[in-house]
């Protein structure tokens, strides 16, 4: 994943090594996912993305990191999800007799 646009701003993946330097920039903050800090990800507030040059800078930083990552391996799940079996219906009445 390179980035994610949201109402709160732009989440970019810069890697753990570049995170500290990126956080020195104005409008940059640690990215929190479900209340926990996400290492290597930062959140840029909308105020820090008002010019095209700012957006290009953040995307370039993220792309530079992401291009160093190995390709994702295909999963062993197969191409089609398994079909769920319908639940069996009970054939008894309230008193427990058929």
TORVOFI-181062 format. One line per field, with one value per residue (C-alpha): residue number from 1; residue in one letter; x, y, z. Coordinates in Angstrom, 3 decimals. Each point is the difference from the previous one (the first is absolute). Layout:
<pts>
vomi NUM; ...;
zake a; ...;
xx X; ...;
yy Y; ...;
zz Z; ...;
</pts>
This chain:
<pts>
vomi 1; 2; 3; 4; 5; 6; 7; 8; 9; 10; 11; 12; 13; 14; 15; 16; 17; 18; 19; 20; 21; 22; 23; 24; 25; 26; 27; 28; 29; 30; 31; 32; 33; 34; 35; 36; 37; 38; 39; 40; 41; 42; 43; 44; 45; 46; 47; 48; 49; 50; 51; 52; 53; 54; 55; 56; 57; 58; 59; 60; 61; 62; 63; 64; 65; 66; 67; 68; 69; 70; 71; 72; 73; 74; 75; 76; 77; 78; 79; 80; 81; 82; 83; 84; 85; 86; 87; 88; 89; 90; 91; 92; 93; 94; 95; 96; 97; 98;
zake x; x; x; x; x; x; x; x; x; x; x; x; x; x; x; x; x; x; x; x; x; x; x; x; x; x; x; x; x; x; x; x; x; x; x; x; x; x; x; x; x; x; x; x; x; x; x; x; x; x; x; x; x; x; x; x; x; x; x; x; x; x; x; x; x; x; x; x; x; x; x; x; x; x; x; x; x; x; x; x; x; x; x; x; x; x; x; x; x; x; x; x; x; x; x; x; x; x;
xx 0.000; 1.286; -2.566; -3.594; -2.097; -2.487; -1.923; 2.716; 2.698; 2.386; 1.564; 3.338; 2.330; 3.541; 1.617; 1.305; 3.395; -1.442; -2.844; 1.849; 1.195; -3.455; -1.595; 2.142; -2.067; -2.901; -3.432; 1.512; -0.996; 0.385; -2.661; -2.256; -1.928; -2.618; 1.690; 3.448; 2.941; 0.728; 3.781; 1.163; -3.277; -0.720; -3.102; 0.189; -2.738; -1.936; 1.662; 3.320; -1.275; -1.215; 2.569; 0.731; 3.694; -0.781; -2.113; 2.663; 2.658; -1.919; -0.938; 3.580; 1.266; -2.542; 0.748; 3.746; -0.578; -2.658; 2.120; 2.590; -2.491; -0.095; -3.031; -2.954; -0.334; -3.241; -2.128; -0.898; -3.683; -0.937; -2.005; -3.544; -1.199; -1.548; -3.769; -1.562; -2.431; -3.478; -0.941; -2.025; -3.600; -1.387; -2.849; -1.321; -2.813; 0.181; -0.572; 2.894; -2.158; 0.043;
yy 0.000; 3.400; 2.386; 0.421; 3.158; 0.673; 2.892; 0.411; 0.368; -2.181; -3.094; -0.781; -2.934; 1.331; -2.890; -0.165; 1.482; 3.170; 0.436; 2.209; 2.402; 0.121; 0.839; 3.141; 1.487; 2.282; -1.644; -3.498; -2.261; -3.657; -2.158; -1.765; -3.065; -1.161; 2.144; -1.525; 1.635; -1.472; -0.163; 1.427; 1.803; 3.686; 2.160; 3.323; 2.456; 1.595; 3.365; -1.574; -0.988; 3.309; 0.179; -2.581; 0.097; -1.104; -2.913; -1.065; 0.135; -2.325; -2.409; -0.057; -0.800; -2.808; -1.400; 0.011; -2.205; -2.282; -0.760; -1.590; -2.552; -3.534; -0.934; -1.510; -3.750; -1.488; -1.612; -3.666; 0.729; -0.749; 2.063; -0.569; 0.204; -3.125; -0.115; -0.198; -2.799; 1.130; -0.648; -3.147; 0.594; -1.542; -2.337; -0.113; 1.950; 1.999; -3.117; -1.847; -2.400; -0.184;
zz 0.000; -0.986; 1.472; 1.078; -0.345; 2.795; 1.545; 2.612; -2.654; -1.951; 1.520; -1.631; 0.474; 0.401; 1.866; 3.537; -0.886; -1.595; 2.477; 2.489; -2.700; -1.602; 3.352; 0.220; -2.836; 0.839; -0.073; 0.329; 2.885; 0.906; -1.594; 2.474; -1.089; 2.491; 2.631; -0.515; -1.710; -3.433; -0.456; -3.315; -0.735; 0.539; -0.351; -1.821; 0.946; -2.898; 0.782; -0.970; -3.433; -1.395; -2.801; -2.688; 0.907; 3.572; -1.180; -2.510; 2.712; 2.319; -2.777; -1.227; 3.497; 0.342; -3.447; 0.651; 3.039; -1.472; -3.065; 2.314; 1.331; -1.435; -2.111; 1.797; -0.268; -1.239; 2.672; 0.053; 0.426; -3.586; -2.401; 1.212; 3.593; 1.474; 0.017; 3.436; 0.645; 1.061; 3.606; 0.612; 0.951; 3.118; -0.566; 3.550; 1.565; 3.219; 2.068; -1.619; -2.035; -3.822;
</pts>
